[in-house]
Amino acid sequence: MSYRNEDYHTYDGAKFTEHSGIDFNTLSLGDLKKLWKSTLNKGIHGICFSMYEDGQEPGDIITEEQVERRVKILKPYSKWIRSFSCIEGNEHIPRIVHNHGMKTLVGAWLSDNKKNNEKEIEGLIRLAKEGFVDIAAVGNEVLYRNDLSLKELLGYIKRVKEALPNIPVGYVDAYYEFTTHPELVEVCDVILSNCYPYWEGCDIDGSLHHMQQMFGQATDAANGKKVIITETGWPSQGGSLQGAFSSEENAMKYFINAQTWASKANIETFYFSSFDESWKIGEEGDVGAFWGLWDKNEKLKF
């Protein structure tokens, strides 16, 4: 997800504030790092898989060896791994993740490239029929990018649902898209919601509450269907966006609060992201390369 030229999506519906956040004012920087590491060591529900090493970018073919190495790094900390594509080496991710006894949220990357879309959809269906998909995600922020019409997107989702009647199928987008497009809620088995206070310019002190309200809006729109937070995170360096400042300290605070709340409220959450990826400097600006819990050299940051 990248910059949104808009103010907060204010919401007065369901309130999810069981956890108001840690009082970080009493912690030194050293104490904050220890709390960040202990929070990670407790284990998290899920993490988004960062595919590309330094010098690589989407379109490059990734080897099984590279995926295997990174999955082994993540295994001690996460129960689930989320992938974003089913081609160009991404198809190795769910197979290797399952081989390590973990679960998978597997995405087909949809765009305005209809030829690639066919490869992605067929790849997702094939992986699922081989037994490597626990939840299938048909597209990621397609409506936000205006890559497909709603009708086209719904067609892809229905096609996957028909092919995979025994696997939960959903679509990933910003939390408010499910309010705007109730047709998505109707067709999806599970609501897959991205929640980023940073990209709405939220100050770190209000970020947990704002994320809870994002989840609340998606939950209201879901009409009783399960809502999973498929992405949330905070960059550790780079620029700023309105009141949101990227820094190591803020990245640690956000991770601790998000994971503590999600665990307490039993909300399935996939943290974004696992490893820093240099290729992401572009539309997202310099912050794009610094969303990982691990740096680009696969070393824990804190």
C-alpha positions as CSV (number, residue, x, y, z in Angstrom):
1,M,0.0,0.0,0.0
2,S,1.3,3.5,-0.8
3,Y,0.5,7.1,0.0
4,R,-3.2,8.0,0.1
5,N,-3.9,11.7,-0.7
6,E,-6.7,11.9,1.8
7,D,-7.5,12.5,5.5
8,Y,-8.6,10.0,8.0
9,H,-11.6,7.8,7.2
10,T,-13.4,8.7,10.3
11,Y,-15.8,6.1,11.7
12,D,-18.2,6.1,14.5
13,G,-19.4,2.5,14.4
14,A,-18.0,-0.5,16.4
15,K,-15.4,0.3,19.0
16,F,-12.4,-2.0,19.5
17,T,-10.4,-0.5,22.3
18,E,-9.9,-3.3,24.7
19,H,-6.2,-2.5,24.8
20,S,-5.3,1.2,24.9
21,G,-1.6,0.7,24.3
22,I,1.6,0.5,26.4
23,D,2.8,3.5,28.3
24,F,6.1,3.9,26.6
25,N,7.0,7.1,28.5
26,T,8.4,5.0,31.3
27,L,10.7,3.0,29.0
28,S,14.3,3.8,28.0
29,L,15.3,3.0,24.4
30,G,17.1,-0.1,25.7
31,D,13.9,-1.2,27.5
32,L,11.9,-0.6,24.4
33,K,14.2,-2.8,22.3
34,K,13.9,-5.6,24.9
35,L,10.1,-5.3,24.9
36,W,10.0,-5.4,21.1
37,K,12.2,-8.5,21.0
38,S,10.2,-10.3,23.8
39,T,7.0,-9.5,21.9
40,L,8.4,-11.1,18.8
41,N,9.7,-14.0,20.7
42,K,6.2,-14.8,22.1
43,G,5.2,-15.5,18.5
44,I,2.8,-13.7,16.1
45,H,-0.2,-15.1,14.1
46,G,1.1,-14.2,10.7
47,I,3.7,-12.3,8.7
48,C,3.8,-11.1,5.1
49,F,6.6,-12.7,3.1
50,S,9.1,-10.3,1.6
51,M,10.3,-12.0,-1.6
52,Y,13.1,-9.9,-3.0
53,E,16.8,-9.5,-2.0
54,D,18.8,-6.4,-2.7
55,G,19.0,-6.0,-6.5
56,Q,15.9,-8.0,-7.2
57,E,12.4,-6.8,-8.1
58,P,9.1,-8.1,-9.3
59,G,9.6,-9.9,-12.5
60,D,12.7,-11.6,-11.4
61,I,12.6,-15.4,-11.0
62,I,13.2,-16.4,-7.4
63,T,14.7,-19.8,-6.5
64,E,13.5,-22.4,-4.1
65,E,16.8,-22.0,-2.1
66,Q,16.1,-18.3,-1.5
67,V,12.5,-19.0,-0.3
68,E,13.7,-21.9,1.9
69,R,16.3,-19.7,3.6
70,R,13.8,-17.0,4.4
71,V,11.1,-19.3,5.6
72,K,13.5,-20.9,8.0
73,I,14.2,-17.5,9.5
74,L,10.5,-16.7,10.0
75,K,9.4,-20.2,11.2
76,P,10.3,-19.7,15.0
77,Y,8.2,-16.5,15.2
78,S,5.0,-17.0,13.1
79,K,2.3,-19.6,12.6
80,W,1.2,-18.3,9.2
81,I,2.9,-16.7,6.2
82,R,1.2,-14.6,3.6
83,S,2.4,-14.6,-0.1
84,F,1.3,-12.2,-2.8
85,S,1.7,-14.0,-6.1
86,C,1.7,-17.5,-7.6
87,I,4.2,-17.1,-10.4
88,E,7.9,-16.2,-10.9
89,G,9.0,-18.3,-8.0
90,N,6.3,-17.2,-5.6
91,E,4.7,-20.6,-6.1
92,H,7.6,-22.0,-4.0
93,I,6.4,-20.1,-0.9
94,P,3.3,-22.1,0.0
95,R,4.9,-25.4,-0.7
96,I,7.9,-24.7,1.4
97,V,5.9,-23.1,4.2
98,H,3.7,-26.2,4.4
99,N,6.7,-28.5,4.4
100,H,7.8,-26.6,7.6
101,G,4.4,-27.2,9.2
102,M,3.2,-23.7,8.9
103,K,-0.1,-22.4,7.3
104,T,-0.5,-20.2,4.3
105,L,-2.6,-17.3,3.1
106,V,-1.8,-17.4,-0.6
107,G,-2.5,-14.5,-3.0
108,A,-3.0,-14.3,-6.7
109,W,-1.7,-10.9,-7.8
110,L,-4.2,-9.3,-10.2
111,S,-3.5,-6.3,-12.3
112,D,-4.5,-4.8,-15.7
113,N,-2.4,-7.5,-17.4
114,K,-5.0,-10.0,-18.2
115,K,-2.5,-12.6,-19.5
116,N,-0.6,-12.6,-16.2
117,N,-3.9,-12.7,-14.3
118,E,-4.7,-16.0,-16.0
119,K,-1.4,-17.4,-14.9
120,E,-2.0,-16.2,-11.3
121,I,-5.5,-17.6,-11.1
122,E,-4.5,-21.0,-12.5
123,G,-1.4,-21.0,-10.2
124,L,-3.5,-20.3,-7.1
125,I,-6.0,-23.0,-8.0
126,R,-3.3,-25.5,-8.7
127,L,-1.5,-24.8,-5.4
128,A,-4.8,-25.2,-3.5
129,K,-5.6,-28.5,-5.2
130,E,-2.2,-29.7,-4.3
131,G,-3.0,-29.0,-0.6
132,F,-0.7,-25.9,0.0
133,V,-3.4,-23.2,0.5
134,D,-5.2,-22.6,3.7
135,I,-6.8,-19.3,2.7
136,A,-6.9,-18.0,-0.9
137,A,-6.7,-14.3,-1.6
138,V,-7.9,-13.3,-5.1
139,G,-6.2,-9.9,-5.7
140,N,-4.6,-7.3,-3.5
141,E,-5.7,-3.7,-3.6
142,V,-6.9,-4.0,-7.2
143,L,-9.7,-1.5,-6.6
144,Y,-7.4,1.0,-4.9
145,R,-5.1,0.9,-7.9
146,N,-8.0,1.0,-10.4
147,D,-6.5,-2.0,-12.2
148,L,-9.8,-3.8,-12.7
149,S,-13.5,-3.0,-12.6
150,L,-15.5,-4.3,-9.7
151,K,-17.3,-6.6,-12.2
152,E,-14.0,-8.1,-13.4
153,L,-12.7,-8.6,-9.9
154,L,-15.9,-10.3,-8.8
155,G,-15.6,-12.6,-11.8
156,Y,-12.1,-13.7,-10.7
157,I,-13.2,-14.3,-7.1
158,K,-16.3,-16.4,-8.2
159,R,-14.1,-18.4,-10.5
160,V,-11.7,-19.3,-7.7
161,K,-14.6,-20.1,-5.3
162,E,-16.1,-22.5,-7.8
163,A,-12.8,-24.2,-8.3
164,L,-12.1,-24.4,-4.5
165,P,-15.3,-25.1,-2.7
166,N,-13.6,-26.3,0.5
167,I,-11.1,-23.5,1.0
168,P,-11.9,-20.0,2.3
169,V,-11.6,-17.4,-0.5
170,G,-11.3,-13.7,0.0
171,Y,-10.0,-10.4,-1.5
172,V,-7.5,-8.1,0.1
173,D,-8.0,-4.3,0.1
174,A,-8.1,-1.3,2.4
175,Y,-10.6,-1.7,5.2
176,Y,-13.1,0.9,3.8
177,E,-13.4,-0.8,0.4
178,F,-15.7,-3.3,2.0
179,T,-18.0,-0.6,3.2
180,T,-17.9,1.0,-0.3
181,H,-18.4,-2.3,-2.1
182,P,-20.8,-4.6,-0.2
183,E,-20.7,-6.9,-3.3
184,L,-17.3,-7.9,-2.1
185,V,-18.5,-8.9,1.3
186,E,-21.3,-11.0,-0.3
187,V,-19.0,-13.0,-2.5
188,C,-16.1,-13.5,-0.1
189,D,-15.9,-16.2,2.5
190,V,-13.5,-14.1,4.6
191,I,-12.8,-10.3,4.7
192,L,-9.1,-9.6,4.2
193,S,-8.5,-6.0,5.4
194,N,-5.3,-3.9,5.2
195,C,-5.1,-1.4,8.1
196,Y,-2.4,1.3,7.9
197,P,-2.6,4.3,10.3
198,Y,0.8,5.4,8.9
199,W,-0.6,5.8,5.3
200,E,-3.4,8.0,6.7
201,G,-0.9,10.3,8.4
202,C,-1.7,9.3,11.9
203,D,0.6,10.2,14.8
204,I,2.1,7.2,16.5
205,D,0.4,8.0,19.8
206,G,-3.0,7.6,18.2
207,S,-2.1,4.8,15.8
208,L,-3.4,1.9,17.8
209,H,-6.8,3.5,18.3
210,H,-7.0,4.4,14.7
211,M,-6.1,0.9,13.6
212,Q,-8.8,-0.5,16.0
213,Q,-11.3,1.8,14.3
214,M,-10.2,0.6,10.9
215,F,-10.8,-3.0,12.0
216,G,-14.1,-2.0,13.5
217,Q,-15.3,-0.5,10.2
218,A,-14.3,-3.7,8.3
219,T,-16.1,-5.8,10.9
220,D,-19.3,-3.8,10.6
221,A,-19.2,-4.2,6.8
222,A,-18.4,-7.9,7.1
223,N,-22.0,-8.8,8.3
224,G,-20.7,-11.5,10.7
225,K,-18.0,-12.9,8.4
226,K,-14.5,-13.3,9.8
227,V,-12.2,-10.3,9.3
228,I,-8.5,-10.8,9.1
229,I,-6.0,-7.9,9.2
230,T,-3.9,-8.9,6.2
231,E,-1.4,-6.0,6.5
232,T,-0.4,-3.5,9.1
233,G,2.9,-2.1,10.0
234,W,5.2,1.0,10.5
235,P,8.4,2.0,8.7
236,S,11.6,2.2,10.7
237,Q,13.2,5.0,8.6
238,G,12.5,7.3,5.8
239,G,10.3,10.4,5.5
240,S,7.0,11.4,7.2
241,L,3.4,11.7,6.1
242,Q,1.5,14.5,7.9
243,G,1.6,13.4,11.6
244,A,3.1,10.0,10.9
245,F,6.9,9.8,11.3
246,S,9.0,6.9,10.4
247,S,11.7,5.9,12.9
248,E,13.1,2.9,14.7
249,E,11.4,4.0,17.9
250,N,8.0,4.4,16.3
251,A,8.3,1.1,14.4
252,M,9.0,-0.7,17.7
253,K,6.1,1.0,19.5
254,Y,3.6,0.2,16.7
255,F,4.7,-3.5,16.5
256,I,4.4,-4.0,20.3
257,N,1.0,-2.3,20.5
258,A,-0.5,-4.0,17.4
259,Q,0.7,-7.5,18.5
260,T,-0.4,-7.1,22.1
261,W,-3.8,-5.9,21.1
262,A,-4.3,-8.5,18.4
263,S,-3.3,-11.3,20.8
264,K,-5.5,-10.1,23.6
265,A,-8.5,-9.5,21.3
266,N,-7.9,-12.8,19.4
267,I,-7.7,-11.0,16.0
268,E,-5.8,-12.8,13.3
269,T,-3.2,-10.3,12.0
270,F,-0.5,-10.5,9.4
271,Y,2.3,-8.1,10.1
272,F,3.9,-6.1,7.2
273,S,6.5,-7.0,6.7
274,S,9.2,-9.6,7.2
275,F,12.3,-8.2,5.4
276,D,13.2,-4.8,4.1
277,E,13.1,-4.6,0.3
278,S,15.1,-1.9,-1.5
279,W,13.0,-2.2,-4.7
280,K,10.0,-0.6,-3.0
281,I,11.5,2.9,-3.1
282,G,9.3,4.4,-5.7
283,E,5.7,5.4,-5.4
284,E,6.0,4.9,-1.6
285,G,9.1,7.1,-1.4
286,D,12.1,6.3,0.7
287,V,9.9,4.7,3.5
288,G,9.0,1.9,1.1
289,A,12.2,0.1,1.7
290,F,12.0,-0.1,5.5
291,W,8.9,-1.9,6.6
292,G,10.6,-5.2,7.6
293,L,11.2,-6.6,11.1
294,W,14.4,-7.9,9.6
295,D,16.7,-5.7,7.5
296,K,17.6,-6.4,3.8
297,N,20.5,-8.6,5.0
298,E,18.0,-10.8,6.9
299,K,19.2,-9.5,10.4
300,L,16.7,-8.6,13.1
301,K,16.6,-4.9,13.3
302,F,16.5,-4.5,17.1
